[in-house]
Amino acid sequence: MVEHRSMSFDVLLHRLDPRFQWSELQRRRAKYWRMLRRVDRRLVTLAPASRPRGSVLFSYVIDPFLLRPGKPMPHGHTHFWESWAMAQAFVELGYEVDAVHWTNQRFVPRKPYAVAIDVRRNLARWAEHLPGETVKVMHAETAHPSFHNPAQRARLEALAERRGTSLKPRKTIRDHGAYQAADLATILGNEFTQETYLAVAKKPLHRIPISAPLTYDWPATKDFDAVRRRFVWFGSGGLVHKGLDLVLEAFAAMPEYHLTVCGPIRQEADFERLYFRELYRTPNIETAGWVDVAGERFRRLAAGSLGLIYPSCSEGGGGSVLTCMHASLIPIVNREVSVDVDRTNGVPLADCSIATIQETVRQLAARPAGELEGLARSAWRFAREHHTRDRFQAAYRRFAARLVGGS
């Protein structure tokens, strides 16, 4: 009873930390400023250099189109730059692009469009207002909801059974019927993600390799023998969905291995309370919080760690995994992460049980340093060859050209 009260007091003090309060203030300030700018209701028109060949309706992330001149593109998520690149592909082909944010539920098409593109919420609603000849395209950046939601629910139920506490879902996706309304789809994920859509309806799927915000030089001075017992979990929101609970429990029982946790932990207060001991009172687990991939801290972390452990239950392309592969970390991941990892460039997880995670970590750490370096180099090369902004842009330009060309 005394220990429980002490833990509750520690949690309270932790939440009152001035550094957390400042970051939370900044987060809320950005959120309210965005609301005041009415981003969710704006229409942005991007014009080509000459007389338009036609019009394209585009629904994704419009923040990049509202940046002040000289302000850098956000790199906290791949969708900022990718949204810009997708719209720009049609502008370069001579089309005027009308862009709205994907959460804009007010905009109704009032003119004919050659192409209409949406990620989730708008395509089915727009369909009745578009001419029959409009080509309707869904851009799939998650697995289909019919897989995604049950997968997350199963993770939450398993956690409740292990820990006796239920946490609220964080990554539920409402099926707005975009895929059913579409004529075809582009998709960021690999064969796994594609299968979740083809199980619902057989429509043409065009894979566009997800980008990465940055690339990194090979760390020539990295000592793989010294880092063999050091690992990271690196992800965004939806901590149970992305397997952090499993990784924490695995490492809490392996004191000889070190784990650094990178993600928005404090934004999920119920998870933080439940795993407070593992996150903040376990000597071999360090909680770094959100880490900027463009910063020196991330580079030092990657140079001082062997691999990434990321047993997510459902992804549409595994952007955080690829960022870590770019930084020479060996990925330990399951198939549902939707990155083409095999034994040549990483370590596939047979399943996501705590026991399997522990055994996989031990087996990898026990391999000779030369093998570890070779595996890390293969991961680094794979990411550079297949998942960069240049590769994304080239693939989407080809797709856009074929689309407006009628093929």
ZAZADREN-818481 format. One record per residue: z, y, x of N, C-alpha, C in turn. Coordinates in steps of 0.1 Angstrom, whole numbers, padded with zeros to 4 digits, always signed. Last residue first. Layout:
! ZAZADREN-818481
ZYXZYXZYX...
! end
This chain:
! ZAZADREN-818481
-0689+0055-0035-0688+0041-0031-0673+0036-0031-0693+0081-0041-0696+0072-0051-0695+0057-0047-0685+0101-0025-0698+0097-0023-0702+0086-0032-0659+0104-0030-0667+0114-0036-0682+0111-0034-0651+0080-0016-0647+0082-0030-0657+0093-0036-0659+0083+0010-0665+0072+0002-0662+0075-0013-0642+0105+0017-0657+0106+0018-0664+0095+0010-0617+0094+0014-0621+0105+0006-0636+0106+0006-0617+0074+0035-0615+0070+0021-0620+0081+0011-0620+0089+0057-0631+0079+0054-0630+0076+0039-0596+0104+0056-0609+0111+0055-0621+0101+0052-0578+0084+0060-0579+0090+0047-0592+0098+0045-0583+0076+0086-0584+0066+0075-0586+0073+0062-0577+0100+0100-0591+0094+0101-0593+0084+0089-0550+0103+0094-0560+0113+0090-0574+0107+0090-0538+0080+0105-0537+0083+0091-0548+0092+0086-0544+0084+0132-0549+0072+0125-0548+0074+0110-0531+0109+0137-0546+0108+0139-0551+0096+0131-0505+0102+0133-0511+0112+0124-0526+0111+0125-0501+0067+0137-0500+0080+0142-0506+0090+0131-0501+0036+0140-0494+0045+0131-0491+0058+0137-0515+0020+0159-0518+0019+0145-0512+0029+0136-0509+0025+0185-0523+0021+0182-0526+0022+0167-0482+0032+0185-0491+0042+0190-0506+0038+0186-0471+0007+0176-0469+0020+0168-0479+0030+0173-0479-0010+0197-0483-0012+0183-0482+0000+0175-0465+0001+0219-0480+0001+0219-0485-0001+0205-0438-0005+0211-0443+0009+0214-0458+0010+0213-0439-0033+0210-0436-0025+0198-0441-0011+0199-0444-0038+0237-0454-0043+0226-0452-0035+0213-0421-0028+0249-0434-0022+0252-0445-0026+0241-0403-0046+0238-0402-0032+0235-0415-0025+0238-0411-0070+0251-0411-0069+0236-0411-0054+0232-0408-0064+0278-0421-0067+0273-0422-0066+0258-0380-0060+0279-0389-0049+0282-0403-0051+0276-0372-0086+0272-0368-0075+0264-0377-0063+0266-0382-0100+0295-0387-0103+0281-0384-0092+0271-0366-0089+0315-0380-0087+0315-0387-0090+0302-0340-0097+0308-0343-0083+0307-0358-0080+0307-0339-0127+0287-0339-0120+0300-0344-0105+0299-0318-0128+0257-0330-0130+0264-0331-0122+0277-0295-0121+0243-0294-0131+0254-0307-0133+0262-0302-0104+0223-0295-0099+0234-0294-0108+0246-0314-0123+0205-0322-0113+0212-0315-0108+0224-0292-0138+0197-0303-0145+0204-0312-0134+0212-0276-0119+0185-0271-0126+0197-0283-0132+0205-0292-0110+0164-0288-0101+0174-0284-0108+0187-0294-0134+0150-0306-0128+0155-0303-0118+0166-0267-0139+0142-0274-0148+0151-0286-0142+0157-0264-0116+0125-0255-0118+0137-0262-0128+0147-0283-0121+0105-0283-0108+0113-0275-0110+0126-0273-0145+0095-0286-0145+0101-0288-0132+0110-0248-0136+0083-0249-0147+0094-0262-0146+0102-0257-0119+0064-0249-0114+0075-0249-0124+0086-0291-0124+0054-0277-0127+0053-0270-0121+0065-0318-0120+0051-0310-0109+0053-0295-0111+0052-0340-0143+0069-0334-0138+0057-0325-0126+0061-0354-0141+0093-0357-0152+0084-0351-0149+0070-0367-0112+0107-0355-0119+0101-0359-0130+0091-0387-0109+0136-0387-0110+0121-0374-0117+0117-0387-0088+0161-0380-0100+0157-0379-0100+0142-0417-0077+0179-0404-0075+0173-0397-0088+0170-0442-0083+0188-0438-0069+0189-0424-0066+0182-0445-0110+0185-0451-0104+0197-0446-0089+0199-0435-0119+0162-0427-0122+0174-0433-0116+0187-0442-0091+0141-0442-0105+0143-0435-0107+0157-0447-0066+0117-0438-0070+0128-0439-0086+0129-0460-0045+0100-0466-0057+0106-0459-0061+0119-0438-0035+0074-0444-0032+0087-0449-0045+0094-0422-0040+0051-0436-0037+0050-0442-0030+0063-0397-0049+0046-0398-0036+0052-0413-0031+0053-0399-0075+0037-0399-0064+0027-0399-0050+0033-0395-0091+0060-0409-0089+0055-0409-0077+0045-0370-0075+0082-0375-0086+0073-0389-0082+0067-0364-0068+0117-0366-0064+0103-0371-0077+0095-0358-0053+0145-0353-0065+0138-0354-0063+0123-0379-0038+0169-0375-0039+0155-0370-0053+0151-0369-0022+0198-0374-0035+0193-0369-0036+0178-0378+0011+0207-0368+0002+0202-0374-0011+0196-0397+0031+0215-0395+0019+0223-0383+0010+0219-0403+0050+0197-0393+0053+0207-0389+0041+0215-0420+0037+0180-0426+0047+0188-0416+0051+0199-0400+0023+0166-0409+0015+0175-0416+0025+0185-0389+0044+0152-0381+0037+0162-0389+0029+0172-0410+0049+0135-0405+0060+0144-0397+0053+0155-0411+0025+0121-0422+0028+0130-0418+0040+0139-0388+0026+0106-0390+0015+0116-0400+0019+0126-0392+0048+0090-0382+0049+0100-0383+0038+0110-0414+0038+0073-0416+0049+0083-0405+0050+0093-0422+0015+0057-0412+0014+0067-0414+0025+0078-0438+0011+0034-0445+0014+0047-0435+0015+0059-0423+0008+0012-0437+0011+0010-0444+0014+0023-0398-0017+0007-0403-0005+0013-0418-0004+0010-0368-0034+0000-0381-0030-0005-0386-0017+0001-0345-0039+0014-0349-0049+0004-0363-0046-0002-0340-0037+0050-0342-0031+0036-0348-0041+0027-0326-0042+0076-0329-0052+0066-0331-0046+0052-0328-0032+0105-0332-0025+0093-0336-0035+0082-0320-0024+0137-0318-0034+0127-0319-0027+0114-0336-0018+0168-0333-0013+0155-0331-0025+0146-0325-0021+0203-0333-0024+0191-0328-0017+0178-0312-0010+0226-0322-0021+0227-0331-0022+0215-0304+0023+0238-0303+0012+0228-0314+0002+0230-0309+0046+0252-0296+0038+0255-0294+0027+0245-0332+0057+0243-0331+0053+0257-0319+0044+0260-0323+0064+0217-0334+0054+0219-0333+0049+0233-0305+0085+0224-0300+0073+0216-0310+0061+0218-0321+0103+0236-0310+0097+0244-0306+0084+0237-0337+0110+0214-0343+0105+0226-0333+0097+0235-0318+0121+0197-0325+0109+0193-0332+0102+0205-0310+0144+0212-0300+0133+0208-0307+0120+0204-0332+0160+0213-0328+0153+0225-0318+0142+0222-0353+0158+0183-0342+0163+0191-0339+0154+0203-0369+0148+0164-0375+0157+0174-0365+0162+0184-0354+0134+0147-0362+0126+0156-0369+0135+0166-0320+0142+0141-0334+0148+0141-0343+0140+0151-0299+0123+0123-0303+0126+0136-0318+0130+0136-0270+0122+0103-0284+0124+0103-0288+0129+0117-0245+0100+0118-0250+0108+0107-0265+0111+0109-0233+0084+0137-0239+0096+0142-0243+0106+0130-0208+0063+0141-0216+0069+0130-0220+0083+0134-0204+0034+0159-0204+0048+0160-0213+0054+0149-0186+0005+0164-0195+0012+0155-0194+0027+0156-0165-0006+0179-0179-0008+0183-0190-0003+0174-0141+0002+0165-0145+0007+0179-0159+0005+0183-0139+0014+0134-0143+0002+0141-0148+0006+0155-0135+0036+0118-0124+0030+0124-0126+0017+0132-0159+0044+0106-0151+0054+0114-0139+0048+0121-0173+0023+0093-0180+0035+0097-0172+0043+0108-0153+0005+0085-0164+0001+0094-0171+0013+0100-0137+0021+0069-0131+0014+0081-0142+0011+0090-0155+0030+0049-0149+0040+0058-0143+0033+0070-0169+0018+0029-0171+0013+0042-0165+0023+0053-0161+0031+0006-0160+0016+0006-0161+0011+0021-0167+0058+0012-0153+0054+0009-0152+0039+0011-0195+0056+0015-0187+0060+0026-0172+0056+0024-0203+0049-0011-0206+0040+0000-0196+0043+0012-0195+0073-0024-0189+0060-0029-0191+0049-0018-0210+0093-0012-0196+0093-0010-0190+0079-0014-0236+0099+0003-0233+0088-0006-0218+0085-0005-0238+0118+0021-0244+0121+0008-0242+0110-0002-0228+0108+0045-0219+0116+0036-0225+0120+0023-0250+0095+0056-0239+0088+0051-0231+0096+0041-0279+0098+0063-0272+0107+0055-0260+0101+0049-0280+0083+0097-0285+0084+0083-0276+0094+0076-0274+0059+0120-0280+0072+0119-0286+0073+0105-0250+0042+0138-0255+0044+0125-0261+0058+0124-0250+0020+0165-0250+0034+0161-0257+0036+0148-0231-0007+0177-0240-0002+0167-0239+0013+0165-0226-0032+0202-0224-0018+0197-0235-0014+0187-0208-0063+0206-0220-0055+0204-0218-0042+0198-0183-0074+0205-0189-0073+0218-0203-0066+0218-0174-0076+0179-0170-0065+0187-0176-0063+0201-0185-0085+0152-0191-0088+0166-0187-0077+0175-0178-0078+0128-0173-0091+0132-0178-0095+0146-0191-0054+0125-0177-0054+0124-0170-0067+0129-0217-0063+0123-0212-0058+0136-0197-0056+0136-0219-0072+0096-0223-0081+0107-0216-0076+0120-0211-0050+0081-0203-0061+0081-0206-0071+0092-0233-0033+0088-0219-0029+0091-0210-0041+0091-0255-0047+0077-0254-0045+0091-0240-0041+0096-0249-0046+0050-0250-0059+0057-0248-0057+0072-0250-0019+0045-0237-0026+0042-0237-0040+0050-0276-0012+0050-0266-0008+0059-0253-0015+0057-0299-0018+0034-0292-0029+0042-0281-0024+0051-0312-0002+0018-0317-0003+0031-0309-0012+0040-0296-0002-0005-0310-0006-0006-0316-0009+0008-0274+0010+0006-0273-0004+0002-0287-0010+0001-0284+0036+0009-0278+0029+0021-0277+0014+0018-0301+0058+0001-0302+0045-0004-0296+0034+0006-0317+0080+0026-0308+0076+0015-0311+0063+0009-0328+0066+0058-0325+0078+0049-0316+0073+0038-0320+0052+0091-0326+0053+0078-0322+0065+0070-0312+0030+0115-0317+0043+0113-0325+0044+0100-0289+0014+0135-0295+0014+0121-0299+0028+0119-0292+0001+0168-0291+0012+0159-0295+0008+0145-0274-0014+0196-0284-0014+0186-0282-0002+0176-0267-0030+0227-0266-0018+0219-0278-0017+0209-0269-0050+0246-0259-0052+0235-0258-0039+0226-0287-0041+0265-0290-0053+0257-0281-0056+0245-0287-0021+0283-0287-0017+0269-0288-0029+0260-0289-0031+0309-0277-0023+0305-0276-0021+0290-0314-0043+0309-0302-0052+0311-0289-0044+0306-0331-0022+0307-0329-0031+0295-0318-0041+0297-0331+0010+0314-0325-0003+0320-0322-0012+0308-0358+0032+0316-0348+0025+0308-0344+0012+0314-0376+0047+0330-0364+0045+0336-0354+0037+0328-0398+0051+0312-0400+0043+0325-0387+0039+0332-0404+0051+0281-0392+0054+0289-0392+0046+0302-0435+0064+0271-0427+0052+0275-0416+0055+0284-0433+0093+0250-0437+0086+0262-0429+0073+0264-0437+0093+0215-0429+0095+0226-0435+0087+0238-0448+0111+0185-0449+0100+0195-0441+0103+0207-0438+0120+0152-0439+0122+0166-0442+0109+0174-0441+0111+0125-0441+0125+0128-0443+0129+0143-0466+0087+0117-0453+0089+0123-0452+0104+0127-0482+0074+0087-0481+0081+0100-0467+0081+0105-0495+0043+0073-0485+0054+0073-0484+0061+0087-0529+0036+0069-0517+0033+0077-0508+0045+0077-0540+0028+0038-0540+0039+0047-0527+0037+0056-0558+0004+0020-0546+0007+0029-0549+0018+0038-0567+0004-0012-0572+0008+0001-0560+0012+0010-0573-0019-0038-0562-0012-0030-0568-0009-0016-0586-0023-0070-0589-0021-0056-0577-0013-0049-0564-0044-0090-0572-0032-0089-0575-0030-0074-0549-0065-0110-0558-0066-0099-0567-0054-0099-0514-0059-0117-0528-0057-0121-0537-0058-0109-0491-0071-0107-0491-0064-0120-0505-0063-0125-0496-0082-0083-0489-0090-0093-0489-0084-0107-0505-0061-0069-0515-0071-0074-0509-0080-0084-0481-0049-0061-0490-0042-0071-0500-0052-0077-0470-0067-0044-0462-0062-0055-0470-0055-0066-0490-0069-0024-0488-0080-0033-0479-0076-0046-0487-0045-0010-0499-0048-0018-0497-0059-0028-0463-0050+0004-0464-0040-0006-0476-0042-0016-0473-0072+0021-0462-0073+0012-0462-0063+0001-0494-0060+0036-0497-0071+0026-0485-0073+0016-0481-0027+0040-0489-0038+0044-0491-0048+0032-0482+0007+0026-0476-0005+0031-0486-0016+0034-0497+0027+0014-0492+0029+0028-0487+0016+0034-0526+0028-0005-0513+0022-0003-0509+0023+0012-0546+0040-0032-0543+0039-0018-0529+0035-0016-0562+0024-0060-0550+0030-0053-0552+0030-0038-0581+0029-0091-0579+0023-0078-0567+0029-0071-0578+0040-0115-0589+0031-0113-0588+0023-0100-0545+0041-0132-0555+0044-0121-0567+0035-0121-0527+0033-0151-0537+0043-0155-0548+0045-0144-0511+0015-0136-0519+0010-0148-0530+0020-0152-0500+0033-0118-0509+0023-0113-0517+0017-0125-0485+0050-0135-0496+0055-0127-0505+0045-0123-0463+0043-0151-0476+0038-0155-0487+0044-0147-0438+0049-0143-0444+0059-0152-0459+0055-0155-0410+0033-0137-0424+0030-0138-0431+0040-0148-0385+0048-0117-0390+0046-0130-0405+0043-0130-0367+0034-0092-0380+0041-0095-0384+0038-0109-0336+0038-0075-0343+0033-0087-0356+0041-0089-0319+0043-0054-0333+0044-0052-0341+0038-0063-0292+0040-0060-0296+0053-0054-0312+0054-0053-0267+0027-0082-0280+0026-0075-0285+0040-0071-0232+0027-0073-0243+0031-0082-0256+0030-0075-0212-0002-0066-0217+0011-0063-0229+0014-0071-0183-0021-0073-0197-0018-0077-0200-0004-0072-0163-0043-0055-0165-0029-0059-0180-0027-0062-0159-0067-0041-0152-0065-0053-0153-0051-0059-0174-0075-0019-0164-0065-0017-0155-0062-0030-0192-0095-0028-0185-0096-0015-0173-0087-0014-0200-0086-0053-0194-0099-0052-0186-0101-0039-0212-0062-0047-0200-0062-0056-0193-0076-0055-0233-0071-0031-0222-0063-0025-0210-0064-0033-0248-0084-0050-0243-0092-0039-0232-0084-0032-0255-0062-0066-0247-0073-0072-0241-0081-0061-0271-0047-0048-0259-0041-0053-0249-0052-0059-0292-0065-0044-0284-0061-0033-0271-0056-0038-0303-0067-0070-0297-0079-0064-0288-0075-0052-0312-0041-0073-0301-0045-0082-0295-0058-0076-0333-0040-0054-0321-0032-0052-0309-0037-0060-0350-0059-0067-0345-0061-0054-0333-0053-0051-0356-0046-0092-0348-0059-0092-0342-0062-0078-0371-0023-0081-0358-0022-0088-0350-0035-0089-0394-0035-0067-0384-0026-0061-0371-0025-0068-0409-0049-0086-0403-0056-0075-0391-0047-0069-0416-0030-0104-0413-0043-0109-0407-0052-0099-0424-0007-0089-0411-0008-0095-0407-0021-0100-0441-0017-0058-0441-0015-0073-0427-0016-0079-0430+0001-0029-0434-0011-0036-0434-0008-0051-0444+0034-0023-0433+0025-0024-0438+0012-0029-0466+0049-0024-0458+0051-0012-0445+0043-0013-0498+0050-0035-0486+0042-0036-0478+0043-0023-0516+0070-0053-0512+0069-0039-0498+0062-0039-0541+0063-0077-0527+0064-0074-0525+0062-0059-0568+0080-0091-0563+0073-0079-0548+0074-0078-0596+0082-0111-0581+0083-0111-0575+0074-0100-0624+0100-0114-0619+0089-0107-0604+0091-0105-0638+0111-0144-0629+0114-0134-0624+0101-0128-0654+0104-0166-0659+0102-0153-0650+0105-0141-0639+0112-0188-0641+0098-0185-0646+0095-0171-0618+0140-0181-0631+0134-0186-0631+0119-0181-0583+0141-0191-0593+0141-0181-0606+0135-0186-0563+0138-0209-0568+0152-0207-0580+0152-0197-0553+0113-0207-0559+0117-0220-0566+0131-0219-0542+0113-0181-0554+0105-0184-0561+0110-0197-0517+0125-0175-0530+0133-0174-0542+0126-0180-0499+0105-0178-0498+0116-0187-0511+0124-0187-0507+0089-0156-0508+0083-0170-0507+0095-0180-0501+0106-0135-0515+0101-0137-0516+0096-0152-0475+0115-0129-0484+0123-0136-0497+0117-0141-0457+0101-0112-0453+0105-0125-0464+0111-0134-0470+0091-0086-0460+0084-0095-0460+0089-0109-0489+0103-0071-0481+0093-0065-0473+0085-0075-0524+0110-0078-0510+0111-0081-0502+0100-0074-0555+0126-0082-0546+0118-0073-0532+0120-0077-0587+0127-0096-0573+0130-0098-0564+0120-0090-0619+0140-0091-0609+0130-0087-0596+0136-0091-0634+0159-0105-0641+0148-0100-0631+0136-0097-0623+0175-0135-0620+0171-0121-0628+0159-0117-0626+0201-0159-0630+0188-0154-0627+0186-0139-0595+0216-0170-0609+0217-0165-0613+0203-0160-0569+0214-0174-0576+0222-0184-0591+0223-0180-0541+0193-0172-0554+0196-0168-0562+0203-0178-0509+0206-0173-0518+0198-0181-0532+0202-0176-0476+0207-0160-0490+0210-0158-0499+0200-0166-0450+0197-0164-0455+0207-0173-0470+0209-0172-0438+0182-0145-0441+0175-0158-0447+0185-0168-0437+0178-0112-0442+0188-0122-0446+0181-0135-0432+0161-0092-0422+0161-0103-0426+0171-0114-0452+0164-0074-0453+0152-0081-0442+0152-0093-0467+0197-0075-0457+0188-0070-0456+0176-0079-0502+0202-0074-0489+0204-0081-0479+0194-0075-0533+0217-0066-0522+0208-0062-0509+0212-0069-0567+0216-0067-0555+0221-0074-0544+0211-0072-0592+0221-0044-0581+0212-0047-0570+0220-0054-0626+0221-0041-0615+0229-0044-0604+0219-0049-0645+0205-0015-0639+0205-0029-0628+0214-0030-0656+0199+0009-0662+0210+0001-0657+0211-0013-0644+0183+0027-0656+0178+0020-0662+0187+0011-0621+0198+0032-0632+0197+0043-0645+0191+0037-0607+0193+0009-0612+0206+0012-0623+0206+0022-0601+0166+0013-0611+0169+0002-0616+0184+0004-0584+0168+0034-0596+0159+0035-0606+0163+0025-0563+0183+0025-0572+0189+0034-0585+0181+0035-0548+0164+0010-0555+0175+0003-0566+0181+0012-0540+0148+0032-0548+0142+0021-0555+0153+0013-0525+0165+0048-0537+0159+0053-0546+0153+0042-0503+0172+0031-0512+0182+0035-0525+0176+0040-0492+0146+0028-0497+0153+0016-0507+0164+0020-0484+0142+0055-0494+0133+0049-0500+0140+0036-0464+0161+0060-0477+0162+0066-0487+0154+0060-0445+0150+0040-0449+0164+0041-0462+0166+0048-0441+0123+0043-0449+0127+0032-0452+0142+0033-0424+0116+0064-0438+0116+0067-0446+0122+0055-0396+0137+0068-0402+0126+0061-0417+0127+0064-0389+0157+0086-0378+0149+0081-0383+0137+0073-0406+0177+0095-0408+0163+0100-0397+0153+0095-0424+0205+0082-0412+0197+0082-0415+0183+0087-0444+0225+0103-0444+0215+0093-0431+0207+0093-0433+0258+0112-0437+0244+0115-0436+0235+0103-0448+0289+0104-0437+0281+0103-0441+0266+0104-0472+0303+0106-0464+0301+0118-0452+0292+0117-0469+0316+0073-0477+0314+0085-0469+0313+0098-0448+0297+0052-0452+0309+0057-0460+0307+0070-0457+0270+0030-0451+0275+0043-0456+0288+0047-0469+0258+0009-0462+0271+0006-0455+0276+0019-0480+0234+0015-0489+0245+0011-0482+0258+0009-0458+0218+0019-0465+0222+0031-0475+0233+0028-0448+0214-0008-0441+0222+0001-0449+0227+0013-0460+0196-0025-0467+0208-0022-0460+0217-0013-0466+0162-0026-0456+0172-0022-0463+0185-0018-0486+0155-0053-0478+0149-0043-0467+0158-0039-0515+0156-0070-0500+0156-0073-0493+0148-0062-0545+0172-0076-0537+0165-0066-0522+0167-0069-0578+0172-0085-0565+0174-0089-0555+0166-0081-0607+0188-0073-0598+0176-0072-0585+0180-0077-0640+0199-0082-0626+0201-0081-0618+0188-0080-0670+0207-0063-0663+0202-0075-0648+0205-0073-0680+0221-0042-0689+0210-0048-0683+0205-0061-0675+0256-0039-0670+0242-0041-0681+0233-0047-0690+0275-0013-0690+0273-0028-0686+0258-0030-0669+0272+0017-0681+0277+0009-0680+0273-0006-0644+0264+0025-0650+0275+0031-0662+0281+0024-0623+0255-0004-0632+0252+0008-0638+0265+0013-0590+0263-0014-0604+0265-0015-0611+0261-0003-0563+0252-0033-0569+0252-0019-0584+0253-0020-0538+0264-0054-0553+0260-0053-0557+0262-0038-0509+0252-0068-0515+0258-0056-0529+0254-0055-0486+0258-0093-0500+0253-0090-0505+0260-0078-0452+0251-0098-0462+0259-0093-0475+0251-0092-0429+0238-0106-0437+0243-0117-0450+0250-0111-0413+0231-0085-0417+0220-0094-0427+0225-0105-0407+0255-0073-0417+0247-0066-0422+0236-0076-0392+0278-0078-0399+0271-0089-0410+0262-0084-0376+0292-0062-0390+0294-0060-0399+0286-0070-0352+0282-0071-0355+0296-0074-0370+0299-0072-0353+0256-0060-0353+0258-0074-0357+0272-0078-0351+0263-0033-0363+0256-0038-0364+0257-0053-0325+0273-0033-0336+0282-0029-0349+0276-0034-0311+0250-0039-0311+0260-0049-0322+0270-0046-0316+0235-0015-0320+0229-0028-0321+0240-0038-0306+0251+0005-0320+0248+0005-0325+0243-0008-0279+0250-0003-0286+0263-0002-0301+0261-0002-0273+0224+0001-0273+0229-0013-0280+0242-0013-0275+0222+0029-0283+0214+0020-0284+0219+0006-0255+0241+0037-0270+0243+0041-0279+0235+0032-0232+0228+0027-0236+0242+0023-0251+0244+0025-0233+0205+0043-0234+0204+0028-0238+0217+0022-0228+0216+0068-0241+0209+0065-0243+0208+0050-0202+0226+0063-0213+0235+0067-0227+0229+0064-0188+0203+0057-0188+0214+0047-0200+0223+0050-0190+0190+0082-0196+0184+0070-0198+0195+0059-0176+0208+0098-0190+0205+0101-0197+0199+0089-0150+0208+0087-0158+0220+0086-0173+0217+0089-0139+0181+0067-0143+0185+0080-0153+0197+0079-0133+0170+0043-0130+0184+0045-0134+0189+0059-0138+0143+0045-0147+0151+0037-0145+0166+0038-0117+0136+0062-0131+0135+0067-0140+0143+0059-0095+0140+0045-0097+0148+0057-0111+0148+0062-0101+0119+0027-0101+0132+0023-0102+0142+0034-0099+0096+0044-0112+0099+0037-0112+0114+0033-0072+0098+0051-0083+0099+0061-0096+0103+0055-0061+0092+0026-0059+0105+0032-0069+0108+0043-0069+0066+0023-0074+0076+0013-0072+0090+0019-0056+0054+0044-0070+0054+0044-0076+0065+0034-0029+0058+0035-0034+0064+0048-0049+0065+0048-0029+0042+0013-0027+0056+0011-0032+0064+0024-0034+0017+0025-0043+0022+0015-0042+0037+0013-0010+0014+0040-0023+0015+0047-0034+0021+0037+0008+0012+0019+0009+0024+0029-0004+0026+0036+0000-0012+0008+0000+0000+0000+0000+0013+0009
! end
